[in-house]
Amino acid sequence: MQTTQGADHDAAQQIDILPAAAADTQRAAATLARAFSVDPHVVGLLPPGDVIGSLTVLWERIVRETLQAGGHAYLAERRGEERPLGVALWEAPGSKVSIPRMLPGLLAYARVFRDRLPDALATEFLAHRQHPATPHWYLKAVGTLPDLQRTGVGSMLLNERLAHIDREHTGAYLEASTLDLVSFYSRFGFISRGPVPSRGTVPAIGMWRPSVA
């Protein structure tokens, strides 16, 4: 799925970046649903209705699949608050959630997309085809609560994992949903690879971050 995040400013004080476990799935999904409720690529695939409710079901499934496959999730949390301010979801090299691995969740996806399910599946398939062939980390999603975008929370989430990736000398890949996000991610070393084909929604933009020598 696509990533969404605002520009980089001074991060709020007393925010911790913590690894998420399976028990955090619902909390992570609730934050990602709010974050992606304004994302044109994802919302463009939804039928009319309860956007937040549909996205919550969607992200619960995606977070669960990612963790089960060996991926990583990180929460940005302010001390004393239950709801995460932001979430980053990464697939590690070798832990990709392929289309066949998504099939057990088909009923959940059908509940979310309803008559738009063929468009959603086709868009996911086209996105998978654009992924680099070389082993890499895939930033599946990063998002913050809408009222906290452009406060630096997303940058904190990105920097936490990118530091590990650099020590591994591994590349990273993501899809940005707007031109503003292309500019944002370019500041972290990501380079545009051009539009990613989609069906029934606005195309995302693939971005590659080469490994650090």
C-alpha positions in Angstrom: 0.0 0.0 0.0 1.0 3.6 -0.4 2.6 5.9 2.1 1.3 9.2 3.4 3.0 11.8 5.5 3.6 15.5 5.8 6.7 17.7 5.7 9.6 17.6 8.1 9.5 20.0 11.1 10.8 19.7 14.7 9.3 16.6 16.2 7.0 16.9 19.3 8.7 16.3 22.6 8.3 13.1 24.5 7.5 10.9 21.5 8.9 7.4 21.5 9.3 5.1 18.4 8.5 1.6 19.6 8.3 -1.7 17.7 4.8 -3.1 17.5 3.6 -6.6 18.2 0.5 -8.5 17.1 -1.3 -7.2 20.1 -0.9 -3.7 18.8 -2.7 -4.5 15.5 -6.0 -2.7 16.3 -4.3 0.4 17.6 -2.0 0.6 14.6 -4.9 0.1 12.2 -7.0 2.9 13.8 -4.2 5.4 13.3 -3.5 4.3 9.8 -7.2 4.5 8.9 -7.2 8.2 10.1 -4.0 8.9 8.2 -5.1 7.4 4.9 -8.6 8.8 5.0 -7.2 11.8 3.0 -5.0 9.7 0.7 -6.2 10.0 -2.9 -4.8 6.7 -4.1 -6.3 4.5 -1.4 -9.6 6.4 -1.0 -10.0 6.3 -4.8 -10.5 2.5 -4.6 -13.2 2.6 -1.9 -16.9 2.5 -2.7 -19.1 5.2 -1.2 -19.7 4.8 2.6 -17.9 4.9 5.9 -14.3 5.6 4.9 -12.8 5.4 8.4 -14.6 2.2 9.1 -13.6 0.6 5.8 -10.0 1.7 6.2 -9.9 0.3 9.8 -10.9 -3.1 8.6 -8.4 -2.9 5.7 -5.4 -1.9 7.9 -6.2 -4.5 10.5 -5.8 -7.1 7.8 -2.7 -5.5 6.3 -0.9 -5.0 9.6 -1.7 -8.6 10.6 -0.5 -10.0 7.3 2.7 -8.0 7.4 3.7 -9.1 10.9 2.8 -12.7 10.2 5.1 -12.7 7.2 8.0 -11.4 9.3 7.7 -7.7 8.6 8.0 -4.8 11.0 5.7 -2.2 12.4 6.7 0.9 14.5 4.5 3.1 16.6 5.1 6.8 17.4 3.7 7.2 20.9 3.5 10.2 23.2 4.0 9.1 26.8 0.7 8.7 28.7 -1.5 8.4 25.5 -3.0 5.1 24.3 -3.5 6.0 20.6 -0.3 6.0 18.4 0.4 9.3 16.8 1.9 7.6 13.8 2.7 4.2 12.4 5.3 2.8 9.9 4.9 -0.6 8.3 7.8 -2.3 6.6 8.3 -5.5 4.7 11.8 -6.9 5.2 13.7 -8.6 2.4 12.2 -12.0 2.0 9.1 -11.2 4.0 7.0 -9.8 1.1 3.2 -10.3 1.4 2.6 -11.7 -2.1 -0.8 -11.9 -3.8 -1.2 -15.6 -2.9 -0.4 -14.8 0.8 -3.3 -12.3 0.7 -5.9 -14.8 -0.3 -6.8 -15.9 3.3 -7.9 -12.3 3.9 -10.1 -12.2 0.7 -13.3 -12.0 2.7 -12.0 -9.0 4.7 -10.9 -7.3 1.4 -14.3 -8.0 -0.2 -16.0 -6.4 2.9 -13.9 -3.3 2.4 -13.9 -2.9 -1.4 -17.2 -4.6 -2.3 -17.8 -4.0 -6.0 -14.5 -2.2 -6.3 -12.6 -5.4 -5.3 -11.5 -6.2 -8.9 -10.0 -2.8 -9.2 -8.2 -3.1 -5.8 -6.8 -6.5 -6.6 -5.6 -5.4 -10.1 -4.0 -2.3 -8.6 -2.2 -4.4 -6.0 -1.0 -6.8 -8.7 0.3 -4.0 -10.9 2.1 -2.5 -7.9 3.8 -5.8 -7.0 5.1 -6.0 -10.6 6.9 -2.7 -10.2 8.9 -3.7 -7.2 12.6 -3.9 -7.7 14.0 -7.4 -8.3 16.9 -6.9 -5.9 16.3 -7.7 -2.2 15.1 -4.6 -0.4 13.0 -3.2 2.4 9.5 -2.1 1.3 7.9 0.8 3.2 4.4 -0.4 2.9 2.8 2.5 4.8 3.7 5.4 7.0 1.1 7.8 8.3 0.3 10.1 11.2 -3.0 11.4 12.6 -4.1 14.2 10.3 -3.8 16.9 12.9 -0.2 15.9 13.5 1.0 15.8 10.0 3.8 18.2 9.2 5.1 18.0 12.8 8.0 15.6 12.2 6.4 12.5 13.5 6.7 10.7 10.2 10.3 11.7 9.8 11.1 10.2 13.2 9.4 6.9 12.1 11.3 6.9 8.8 14.7 7.7 10.3 14.4 4.9 12.9 14.3 2.1 10.3 16.4 3.8 7.7 19.3 3.9 10.1 19.1 0.1 10.4 18.7 -0.3 6.6 21.9 1.7 6.0 23.9 -0.4 8.4 22.7 -3.5 6.4 23.7 -1.8 3.1 20.3 -2.6 1.7 18.0 -0.7 -0.7 14.5 0.5 0.1 11.4 1.1 -2.0 8.0 2.8 -1.5 5.1 4.2 -3.4 4.1 7.9 -2.9 0.5 8.9 -3.6 1.1 12.6 -4.4 3.8 14.9 -5.9 4.2 16.6 -2.5 5.1 13.2 -1.0 7.7 12.7 -3.8 9.4 15.9 -2.6 9.2 14.8 1.0 10.7 11.3 0.5 13.4 12.7 -1.8 14.9 14.3 1.3 15.5 10.8 2.7 17.3 9.7 -0.4 14.4 8.2 -2.3 14.5 8.7 -6.1 11.3 8.7 -8.3 11.0 5.8 -10.7 7.8 7.2 -12.3 4.1 6.4 -12.0 3.0 2.9 -10.9 0.0 1.6 -13.0 -3.3 1.3 -11.3 -6.9 0.6 -12.1 -9.8 2.8 -11.0 -7.8 5.3 -8.9 -5.0 7.8 -9.3 -1.6 6.2 -9.9 1.1 6.2 -7.2 4.7 7.0 -7.8 7.4 4.4 -7.2 10.5 5.6 -5.4 13.8 3.8 -4.8 16.5 4.4 -2.2 19.8 2.8 -3.2 21.8 1.0 -0.6 24.5 3.0 1.2 28.0 1.8 0.3 
